[in-house]
Amino acid sequence: MAVTRRLLIIGLDGATFDLIGPWAKTGKLPNLARLMETGAFQPLRSTIPPMTFPSWTTFMTGQNVGKHGVFDFTERKPHSYEVQFVNASARKAQTMWRVMSEAGKRVCVVGLPCTYPPEPVNGVMISGFDAPNPGPKSMYPPGLYEELRERVGEYIISPDIVKHIDANRPDQALASILRSIDRKAATALYLFQREPWDCMMAMFGESDSSAHHFWKFHDASSPHYEAAGFGTDGDPLLSVYQRLDDAVGALLAAVPPGTTTMVVSDHGHGGTGDKIMYVNRWLAQEGFLAFRRRGLRDLSSGVRHGLTRVAGRAKMILMRVLPRRVRKLLAYERRGGLVNKIESFLRFASIDWSRTRAFSEETPYYPTIWINLRGREPAGTVDPGAVYEAVRTEIIERLMAWKDPDTGEPVVKAVHRREEVYHGPELERIPDLLVSWNLDRGYSYLSRPSYQAQSGVSVERMSRATIRKSRFMLGRSGSHRDHGVLILAGHGIVPGSPIREPGMPDLAPTILHILGVAVPEQIDGRVLSEALDPRAAIRVAAGAAVGVADAAAAAAQADAQAGSRYSDEENDKIEDRLRDLGYID
């Protein structure tokens, strides 16, 4: 038997009990508080690292990154030192939306990241912020975009707040975020009332983007703290969470009796510190990476910094100032445009690959390390097998011994070999080593490309003056944490039940079980049965019987997700959005 006939899932990207808990107790979030009081809740373990794309893809599939293959917003191009943006077509595992559809369930999914292009489900799917534009290509079925625009208004993929942040108008950025929440809530309510869905998910990414940008206005202890900008409105994060709580209340008021509700976030959030880590600079100091003897690194820091600023400014002008048609000609021509050449120069021109054993892509939040492996990298130097393992072991030992120059405390909390965390046929798409920072006085470190270092050290502490004028820091006063949010309430949920260490892979099988759909054998997670009505037996489908139901459905899914990468113009928009959200530099 099914636990319930209908399931409502509310996604709050990056939401954390560190904020929800105190605000719910003091009556500031009454709807979330009611769900917690009448249901069961527990911090939810994210992926390693706790990033949006791998975490939500794990949520959708119930399978680990080594099986579904989505590790980050970008992935390495095979046999190169270049990267490319990722969307749903990179996913190699079946989603629970497809499993539900094949079981005859009606599903509606609104705004979930890494769902572009949308797959043809038995119902409705609106892609998340990996959709370049709110248009017909971002929605399924055909005609949905026009229907929503007529009945609700233009759908907002992600609020355009950076133009306000850049102009020192944080109050207007907040207003834009609140408008986006309202429009998504209105869209979800319209669709909810459109027909009796078996499973509906409404996803709100504003809790994540606001935390990245507004943590400095919320946390008086933050090294980025700013008190001004919102007048009498108070804490902007509280304003965002209260508007989200209103949306939760509106959805709960619309559901019929006997509905089960799940609230979930893909990771938590906290503040960032004032220290920048240059991982490739550290690798060079430890003898794993070599910069060219007569390259950019050998110039004085002042001259080097001046050159990189000129190159970086040239890139920025191309990206933000020139007309789109000119940018397309100069920067995104398929054979390798000028912007990409500048970026490649800035990141890798100084590296001597012939003397490099390991390198990092130096993304802003969670560092990863690739071994310069012979046969995989264009200029690989490390032999597979025992030599490869010896290099990884040595790097791990050195990383765990890395100390913060100010506090003397370890910089690194843990280093994982990829196969210690993940398994499956897509393991080769994951970096060789995954690094988790320790917190520095409660705040997370940030990473930047080593070409931007203003000195020869691997750890730089930013002054208050530098932080205030740094565009890099505008959207990075908040960063991700390892645990998100899970709340289960309503029909079939045992109130107050202790949920045992739930993780992202556990949600897909739990959702399928709640709806009475057999759980595919290849799913990695478990059903969180301790929180559910014990009368509903768990059904597991044999692996051979699970998959796309027939050749026609398989062809439809393949057609919907054909053309795995973005066009040049779409690539432009996705890069701008990820930069605005603080995920790339």
C-alpha positions as CSV (number, residue, x, y, z in Angstrom):
1,M,0.0,0.0,0.0
2,A,1.1,3.6,-0.6
3,V,1.7,5.8,2.4
4,T,-0.3,8.6,0.7
5,R,-2.1,9.4,-2.5
6,R,-0.5,12.8,-2.9
7,L,3.0,14.2,-2.0
8,L,4.0,17.8,-2.0
9,I,7.7,18.5,-2.1
10,I,9.0,22.0,-1.3
11,G,12.7,22.7,-2.2
12,L,14.5,25.5,-0.4
13,D,17.9,25.6,-2.0
14,G,20.7,26.1,0.6
15,A,18.3,26.4,3.5
16,T,19.7,25.6,7.0
17,F,18.3,24.8,10.4
18,D,20.8,27.2,11.8
19,L,18.4,29.9,10.5
20,I,15.1,28.1,10.4
21,G,15.4,26.7,14.0
22,P,15.7,30.0,16.0
23,W,13.3,31.8,13.7
24,A,10.7,29.1,13.9
25,K,10.9,28.9,17.7
26,T,10.3,32.7,18.0
27,G,7.3,32.6,15.7
28,K,8.9,34.3,12.7
29,L,8.4,31.3,10.4
30,P,4.9,29.9,11.5
31,N,4.3,27.5,8.6
32,L,7.7,25.8,8.8
33,A,7.3,25.7,12.6
34,R,4.0,23.9,12.3
35,L,5.5,21.3,10.0
36,M,8.3,20.7,12.4
37,E,6.0,20.5,15.4
38,T,3.6,18.0,13.7
39,G,6.1,16.0,11.7
40,A,9.6,14.8,11.8
41,F,12.8,16.7,10.9
42,Q,16.5,16.2,10.8
43,P,19.6,17.8,9.2
44,L,20.2,16.2,5.8
45,R,23.7,15.1,4.7
46,S,24.6,16.6,1.4
47,T,27.0,15.3,-1.2
48,I,30.8,15.7,-1.1
49,P,31.3,18.6,-1.8
50,P,28.0,20.1,-0.8
51,M,27.2,21.7,-4.1
52,T,23.9,22.3,-5.9
53,F,24.2,20.2,-9.1
54,P,25.6,16.9,-7.6
55,S,23.3,17.2,-4.6
56,W,20.0,17.8,-6.5
57,T,20.9,15.2,-9.1
58,T,21.5,12.7,-6.3
59,F,18.1,13.7,-4.9
60,M,16.4,13.1,-8.3
61,T,18.1,9.7,-9.0
62,G,18.8,8.2,-5.6
63,Q,22.2,7.3,-7.0
64,N,25.7,8.6,-6.2
65,V,27.8,10.8,-8.4
66,G,29.8,7.9,-9.7
67,K,26.6,6.6,-11.3
68,H,24.8,9.7,-12.4
69,G,27.9,11.6,-13.5
70,V,27.1,15.2,-12.4
71,F,29.8,16.4,-10.1
72,D,29.6,20.2,-10.6
73,F,28.4,23.0,-12.8
74,T,31.3,22.2,-15.1
75,E,33.1,19.1,-16.2
76,R,36.5,18.4,-17.8
77,K,36.5,18.1,-21.6
78,P,38.0,14.7,-22.3
79,H,41.8,14.7,-23.0
80,S,42.2,18.4,-22.3
81,Y,42.7,21.0,-19.6
82,E,39.5,22.8,-20.5
83,V,36.0,22.6,-18.9
84,Q,32.5,22.9,-20.2
85,F,29.2,23.7,-18.6
86,V,26.9,20.9,-17.5
87,N,23.2,20.4,-17.8
88,A,20.7,17.6,-17.4
89,S,22.0,15.9,-20.6
90,A,25.2,15.0,-18.7
91,R,23.1,12.9,-16.3
92,K,23.6,9.1,-16.8
93,A,21.0,7.8,-14.3
94,Q,17.2,7.7,-14.5
95,T,15.3,10.2,-12.4
96,M,12.5,9.3,-10.0
97,W,10.3,11.5,-12.2
98,R,10.7,9.0,-15.0
99,V,10.1,6.0,-12.6
100,M,6.9,7.7,-11.3
101,S,5.7,8.5,-14.9
102,E,6.2,4.9,-16.0
103,A,4.1,3.8,-13.0
104,G,1.3,6.0,-14.1
105,K,1.8,8.8,-11.6
106,R,1.2,12.4,-12.6
107,V,4.1,14.6,-11.7
108,C,4.8,18.3,-11.7
109,V,8.3,19.7,-11.1
110,V,9.0,23.4,-11.0
111,G,12.4,25.0,-10.9
112,L,14.7,22.1,-9.9
113,P,18.3,22.7,-10.9
114,C,19.9,20.4,-13.5
115,T,16.7,19.7,-15.3
116,Y,17.5,21.5,-18.6
117,P,16.5,20.4,-21.1
118,P,13.3,19.1,-19.4
119,E,12.5,15.4,-19.8
120,P,9.1,14.3,-21.1
121,V,7.4,13.2,-18.0
122,N,3.8,12.2,-17.3
123,G,2.9,15.8,-16.4
124,V,4.9,19.0,-16.2
125,M,8.5,20.0,-15.8
126,I,9.9,23.6,-15.6
127,S,13.7,23.6,-15.7
128,G,15.9,25.3,-13.0
129,F,18.5,27.9,-13.3
130,D,20.5,25.8,-15.8
131,A,17.9,26.9,-18.4
132,P,19.4,29.8,-20.4
133,N,16.0,31.5,-20.8
134,P,12.4,31.2,-19.6
135,G,10.9,30.0,-22.8
136,P,9.3,27.0,-24.6
137,K,12.6,25.1,-24.5
138,S,12.8,25.2,-20.7
139,M,9.3,23.7,-20.2
140,Y,7.4,20.5,-20.9
141,P,4.9,19.9,-22.4
142,P,4.8,22.1,-25.4
143,G,2.5,25.1,-25.0
144,L,3.1,25.3,-21.2
145,Y,5.3,28.5,-21.5
146,E,2.6,30.4,-23.3
147,E,-0.1,29.2,-20.9
148,L,1.8,30.3,-17.8
149,R,2.7,33.7,-19.4
150,E,-0.9,34.3,-20.1
151,R,-2.4,33.0,-16.8
152,V,0.4,33.9,-14.2
153,G,3.0,36.1,-15.9
154,E,6.5,35.7,-17.2
155,Y,8.3,33.0,-15.3
156,I,11.4,34.1,-13.5
157,I,14.3,31.6,-13.6
158,S,16.6,33.5,-11.3
159,P,16.3,37.1,-10.0
160,D,18.7,39.5,-11.7
161,I,20.3,41.0,-8.5
162,V,23.9,41.6,-9.4
163,K,23.2,44.8,-11.3
164,H,21.8,46.1,-8.0
165,I,24.6,44.7,-5.9
166,D,27.2,46.3,-8.2
167,A,25.5,49.6,-7.9
168,N,25.3,49.4,-4.1
169,R,21.5,49.0,-4.1
170,P,21.1,45.9,-1.8
171,D,17.5,46.9,-0.9
172,Q,16.6,46.7,-4.6
173,A,18.3,43.3,-4.9
174,L,16.2,42.1,-2.0
175,A,13.0,43.4,-3.7
176,S,14.0,41.5,-6.8
177,I,14.4,38.3,-4.8
178,L,11.1,38.7,-3.1
179,R,9.4,39.3,-6.4
180,S,10.9,36.1,-7.8
181,I,9.7,34.1,-4.8
182,D,6.2,35.5,-5.3
183,R,6.1,34.6,-9.0
184,K,7.4,31.1,-8.5
185,A,4.8,30.6,-5.7
186,A,2.1,31.9,-8.0
187,T,3.3,29.5,-10.8
188,A,3.3,26.5,-8.4
189,L,-0.2,27.4,-7.1
190,Y,-1.6,27.7,-10.6
191,L,-0.1,24.4,-11.6
192,F,-1.2,22.7,-8.3
193,Q,-4.8,23.7,-9.0
194,R,-4.6,22.7,-12.6
195,E,-5.1,19.0,-11.9
196,P,-4.7,16.4,-9.1
197,W,-1.0,15.6,-9.2
198,D,0.3,12.5,-7.4
199,C,3.6,14.3,-6.8
200,M,4.4,18.0,-7.1
201,M,7.7,19.7,-6.3
202,A,8.1,23.5,-6.1
203,M,11.7,24.6,-5.9
204,F,12.9,28.0,-4.6
205,G,16.5,28.9,-5.2
206,E,16.3,32.3,-3.6
207,S,17.3,31.0,-0.2
208,D,20.7,30.1,-1.6
209,S,21.4,33.2,-3.7
210,S,20.3,35.5,-0.9
211,A,22.6,33.7,1.6
212,H,25.6,34.1,-0.7
213,H,25.0,37.8,-1.1
214,F,23.4,38.8,2.2
215,W,25.2,36.9,4.9
216,K,27.3,40.0,5.6
217,F,24.1,41.9,6.4
218,H,22.8,39.1,8.7
219,D,25.9,38.1,10.8
220,A,27.4,40.9,12.8
221,S,30.5,38.8,13.6
222,S,31.3,38.3,9.9
223,P,34.5,39.9,8.6
224,H,32.3,41.2,5.7
225,Y,29.7,42.6,8.0
226,E,27.8,45.7,6.8
227,A,25.0,47.3,8.8
228,A,23.7,49.7,6.2
229,G,21.6,49.1,3.1
230,F,18.1,48.0,4.3
231,G,16.9,50.9,6.4
232,T,14.1,49.7,8.7
233,D,13.7,46.4,6.9
234,G,16.1,44.7,9.2
235,D,17.8,41.4,8.4
236,P,17.4,40.7,4.6
237,L,17.8,36.9,5.1
238,L,14.9,36.9,7.6
239,S,12.9,38.8,5.0
240,V,13.7,36.1,2.4
241,Y,12.9,33.2,4.7
242,Q,9.6,34.9,5.8
243,R,8.5,35.3,2.2
244,L,9.5,31.6,1.6
245,D,7.5,30.7,4.7
246,D,4.5,32.5,3.2
247,A,4.9,30.5,0.0
248,V,5.0,27.3,2.1
249,G,1.8,28.4,3.9
250,A,0.0,29.1,0.6
251,L,0.9,25.7,-0.8
252,L,-0.1,23.9,2.4
253,A,-3.4,25.7,2.3
254,A,-4.1,24.5,-1.2
255,V,-3.4,20.8,-0.7
256,P,-6.3,18.4,0.1
257,P,-6.5,16.4,3.3
258,G,-4.4,13.3,3.3
259,T,-1.4,14.9,1.6
260,T,2.1,14.2,2.7
261,T,4.6,17.1,2.7
262,M,8.4,17.1,2.4
263,V,10.6,20.2,2.8
264,V,14.2,19.7,1.6
265,S,17.4,21.6,1.0
266,D,20.4,20.3,-0.9
267,H,23.0,21.8,1.6
268,G,23.2,24.3,4.4
269,H,24.8,27.7,4.6
270,G,27.2,29.7,6.8
271,G,29.6,32.6,6.5
272,T,32.8,33.0,4.7
273,G,36.0,34.3,6.2
274,D,38.6,36.8,5.0
275,K,41.2,34.3,3.8
276,I,41.8,33.3,0.2
277,M,43.5,29.9,-0.6
278,Y,45.5,29.5,-3.8
279,V,45.6,25.8,-4.2
280,N,47.9,25.7,-7.2
281,R,50.3,28.0,-5.4
282,W,50.3,25.6,-2.5
283,L,50.9,22.6,-4.9
284,A,53.9,24.5,-6.3
285,Q,55.3,25.2,-2.9
286,E,55.0,21.5,-2.1
287,G,56.7,20.4,-5.3
288,F,53.6,18.9,-7.1
289,L,53.2,21.8,-9.7
290,A,55.7,23.9,-11.5
291,F,55.2,27.3,-13.0
292,R,57.2,28.3,-16.1
293,R,60.6,29.7,-15.4
294,R,60.1,32.6,-17.7
295,G,56.4,33.1,-17.4
296,L,54.0,35.3,-15.6
297,R,55.0,33.9,-12.2
298,D,58.6,35.2,-12.5
299,L,57.6,38.9,-12.8
300,S,57.4,41.0,-9.7
301,S,54.1,40.8,-7.8
302,G,53.2,44.3,-8.8
303,V,53.9,43.8,-12.5
304,R,52.2,40.4,-12.5
305,H,49.2,41.7,-10.7
306,G,49.0,44.6,-13.2
307,L,49.1,42.3,-16.2
308,T,46.4,40.0,-14.8
309,R,44.2,42.9,-14.0
310,V,44.5,44.2,-17.5
311,A,43.8,40.7,-18.9
312,G,40.9,40.3,-16.5
313,R,39.5,43.7,-17.3
314,A,39.7,42.8,-21.0
315,K,37.7,39.7,-20.4
316,M,35.2,41.6,-18.3
317,I,34.7,44.1,-21.1
318,L,34.1,41.4,-23.6
319,M,31.7,39.6,-21.3
320,R,29.6,42.6,-20.0
321,V,30.1,45.6,-22.3
322,L,30.2,44.6,-25.9
323,P,26.9,43.8,-27.7
324,R,25.9,40.2,-27.6
325,R,26.4,39.7,-31.4
326,V,29.9,41.1,-31.1
327,R,30.7,38.9,-28.1
328,K,29.4,35.9,-30.0
329,L,31.8,36.6,-32.9
330,L,34.8,37.4,-30.7
331,A,34.3,35.3,-27.6
332,Y,32.2,32.2,-28.3
333,E,33.1,31.2,-31.8
334,R,33.2,27.4,-31.7
335,R,36.8,26.9,-32.5
336,G,37.9,28.8,-29.4
337,G,37.1,32.4,-28.8
338,L,39.1,35.3,-27.5
339,V,37.5,35.2,-24.0
340,N,38.3,31.6,-23.6
341,K,41.8,32.2,-24.8
342,I,42.2,34.9,-22.2
343,E,40.8,32.7,-19.5
344,S,43.1,29.8,-20.5
345,F,46.0,32.2,-20.4
346,L,45.1,33.5,-17.0
347,R,44.6,30.1,-15.4
348,F,47.1,27.8,-17.1
349,A,49.7,29.8,-19.2
350,S,52.0,29.9,-16.2
351,I,52.0,26.2,-15.6
352,D,54.8,24.0,-16.9
353,W,52.9,20.8,-17.5
354,S,56.1,18.8,-18.1
355,R,57.1,19.4,-14.5
356,T,53.6,19.2,-13.0
357,R,52.2,16.2,-11.2
358,A,48.9,17.6,-9.9
359,F,46.8,20.7,-10.4
360,S,43.5,22.3,-9.3
361,E,40.8,24.1,-11.2
362,E,40.6,26.4,-8.2
363,T,36.8,26.9,-8.0
364,P,35.7,29.4,-5.3
365,Y,34.4,27.1,-2.6
366,Y,35.5,23.5,-2.5
367,P,38.9,22.6,-4.0
368,T,39.5,19.5,-6.0
369,I,42.8,18.1,-7.3
370,W,43.5,16.3,-10.5
371,I,46.6,14.2,-11.0
372,N,48.4,15.0,-14.2
373,L,47.9,11.5,-15.4
374,R,49.7,10.1,-18.3
375,G,47.2,8.9,-21.0
376,R,44.4,11.0,-19.6
377,E,45.8,14.5,-19.6
378,P,47.4,16.0,-22.8
379,A,50.7,16.4,-21.1
380,G,50.4,13.9,-18.4
381,T,53.5,13.1,-16.3
382,V,52.3,10.6,-13.7
383,D,52.1,6.9,-14.6
384,P,48.9,5.0,-13.7
385,G,49.0,2.4,-11.0
386,A,51.5,2.5,-8.1
387,V,53.0,5.9,-9.0
388,Y,49.5,7.4,-9.3
389,E,48.6,6.1,-5.9
390,A,51.9,7.2,-4.3
391,V,51.3,10.8,-5.6
392,R,47.8,10.8,-4.2
393,T,48.9,9.5,-0.8
394,E,51.7,12.1,-0.6
395,I,49.3,15.0,-1.5
396,I,46.8,13.8,1.2
397,E,49.5,13.7,3.8
398,R,50.8,17.2,2.9
399,L,47.3,18.6,2.8
400,M,46.4,17.3,6.2
401,A,49.6,18.9,7.6
402,W,48.8,22.3,6.0
403,K,48.4,24.9,8.8
404,D,46.7,28.3,8.8
405,P,49.6,30.9,9.2
406,D,47.6,33.0,11.6
407,T,46.1,30.4,13.9
408,G,48.3,27.4,13.4
409,E,45.2,25.2,13.0
410,P,44.8,22.7,10.2
411,V,43.4,24.2,7.0
412,V,42.0,20.9,5.8
413,K,39.3,18.8,7.5
414,A,39.4,15.8,5.2
415,V,40.8,14.7,1.9
416,H,38.9,11.9,0.0
417,R,40.1,9.7,-2.8
418,R,37.2,9.8,-5.2
419,E,36.5,6.0,-5.0
420,E,36.3,6.3,-1.2
421,V,33.2,8.5,-1.6
422,Y,31.7,7.4,-5.0
423,H,31.4,4.3,-7.1
424,G,30.1,3.5,-10.6
425,P,30.8,3.8,-14.3
426,E,31.1,7.6,-14.2
427,L,33.9,7.7,-11.6
428,E,36.4,8.9,-14.1
429,R,34.5,12.2,-14.4
430,I,35.2,13.0,-10.8
431,P,38.5,14.7,-9.7
432,D,41.1,12.4,-8.1
433,L,41.0,14.1,-4.7
434,L,38.2,15.9,-3.0
435,V,39.2,18.4,-0.3
436,S,37.0,19.7,2.6
437,W,38.2,22.9,4.4
438,N,38.2,23.2,8.1
439,L,36.3,26.3,9.4
440,D,38.5,29.3,10.3
441,R,36.9,30.7,13.5
442,G,33.5,29.5,12.3
443,Y,33.9,30.7,8.7
444,S,34.8,28.9,5.6
445,Y,37.9,29.6,3.4
446,L,37.5,30.7,-0.2
447,S,39.6,29.7,-3.2
448,R,40.7,31.8,-6.2
449,P,42.9,31.0,-9.2
450,S,46.5,31.4,-8.4
451,Y,47.1,34.0,-11.1
452,Q,45.1,36.4,-9.0
453,A,47.4,36.1,-6.0
454,Q,49.0,39.4,-5.1
455,S,51.9,37.7,-3.3
456,G,53.8,34.4,-3.4
457,V,52.0,32.8,-0.5
458,S,49.3,30.2,-0.7
459,V,47.1,31.9,1.9
460,E,46.2,35.6,1.7
461,R,44.2,37.4,4.3
462,M,42.1,40.2,2.8
463,S,42.0,43.5,4.6
464,R,38.6,45.1,5.4
465,A,39.3,47.8,2.7
466,T,40.1,45.1,0.1
467,I,36.9,43.2,1.0
468,R,34.8,46.3,0.5
469,K,36.1,47.0,-2.9
470,S,36.5,43.4,-4.2
471,R,34.0,42.4,-6.8
472,F,35.0,38.8,-6.0
473,M,33.5,39.2,-2.5
474,L,30.2,40.9,-3.5
475,G,28.3,37.6,-3.7
476,R,30.5,35.5,-1.5
477,S,29.9,36.5,2.1
478,G,28.0,33.2,2.5
479,S,29.1,29.7,1.6
480,H,27.7,26.2,1.7
481,R,27.7,23.8,4.7
482,D,27.5,20.0,4.8
483,H,24.0,19.6,6.1
484,G,20.7,20.8,4.6
485,V,17.2,20.5,5.8
486,L,14.7,17.6,5.8
487,I,11.1,18.0,7.2
488,L,8.4,15.3,6.7
489,A,4.9,16.0,7.8
490,G,1.3,15.1,7.1
491,H,-0.4,11.9,6.2
492,G,1.6,8.7,6.9
493,I,4.4,10.5,8.8
494,V,5.1,9.4,12.4
495,P,5.3,12.7,14.4
496,G,8.6,13.2,16.3
497,S,10.2,10.1,14.8
498,P,14.0,10.1,14.9
499,I,15.2,10.0,11.3
500,R,18.6,8.2,11.3
501,E,21.3,10.2,9.6
502,P,19.4,10.9,6.3
503,G,21.4,11.7,3.2
504,M,20.5,12.9,-0.3
505,P,20.4,9.4,-1.9
506,D,17.7,8.4,0.6
507,L,15.1,10.8,-0.7
508,A,14.3,9.3,-4.1
509,P,13.5,5.8,-2.6
510,T,11.6,7.4,0.2
511,I,9.5,9.4,-2.2
512,L,8.8,6.4,-4.4
513,H,7.8,4.3,-1.4
514,I,5.5,7.0,-0.1
515,L,3.6,7.0,-3.4
516,G,3.5,3.2,-3.6
517,V,6.0,2.9,-6.5
518,A,8.5,0.1,-6.5
519,V,12.0,1.3,-5.7
520,P,14.5,0.5,-8.5
521,E,17.2,-2.0,-7.5
522,Q,20.1,0.2,-8.7
523,I,19.2,3.1,-6.3
524,D,21.9,3.6,-3.6
525,G,19.8,5.2,-0.9
526,R,17.4,3.6,1.6
527,V,13.8,4.3,2.4
528,L,13.5,6.4,5.6
529,S,11.0,3.9,7.0
530,E,11.5,5.0,10.6
531,A,9.5,8.1,9.8
532,L,6.7,6.4,7.8
533,D,3.6,4.5,8.5
534,P,4.9,0.9,9.2
535,R,1.9,-0.7,7.5
536,A,3.2,0.2,4.0
537,A,5.6,-2.5,2.9
538,I,8.7,-1.6,0.9
539,R,8.7,-2.9,-2.7
540,V,11.9,-3.2,-4.7
541,A,11.8,-3.6,-8.5
542,A,14.3,-6.0,-10.1
543,G,17.0,-4.1,-12.0
544,A,16.1,-5.7,-15.3
545,A,12.5,-4.5,-15.0
546,V,13.4,-0.9,-14.2
547,G,14.2,1.7,-16.8
548,V,12.5,3.5,-19.6
549,A,9.3,1.6,-20.2
550,D,9.5,1.1,-23.9
551,A,11.5,2.1,-27.0
552,A,9.2,5.1,-27.8
553,A,9.7,6.6,-24.3
554,A,13.4,6.1,-24.6
555,A,13.5,7.8,-27.9
556,A,11.4,10.7,-26.6
557,Q,13.7,11.2,-23.7
558,A,16.8,11.0,-25.9
559,D,15.3,13.6,-28.3
560,A,14.4,15.9,-25.4
561,Q,18.0,15.8,-24.1
562,A,19.8,15.8,-27.4
563,G,22.6,18.2,-28.0
564,S,24.2,17.7,-24.7
565,R,25.9,21.1,-24.4
566,Y,24.7,24.7,-24.8
567,S,24.9,26.8,-27.9
568,D,27.4,29.6,-27.8
569,E,24.7,32.2,-26.9
570,E,23.2,29.9,-24.2
571,N,26.7,29.3,-22.9
572,D,27.1,33.1,-22.6
573,K,23.9,33.4,-20.4
574,I,24.8,30.4,-18.2
575,E,28.2,31.7,-17.5
576,D,26.8,35.1,-16.6
577,R,24.3,33.6,-14.3
578,L,26.8,31.3,-12.5
579,R,29.1,34.3,-12.1
580,D,26.3,36.4,-10.7
581,L,25.4,33.6,-8.3
582,G,29.0,33.4,-7.1
583,Y,29.8,29.9,-8.4
584,I,32.5,30.9,-10.9
585,D,35.0,33.7,-10.9
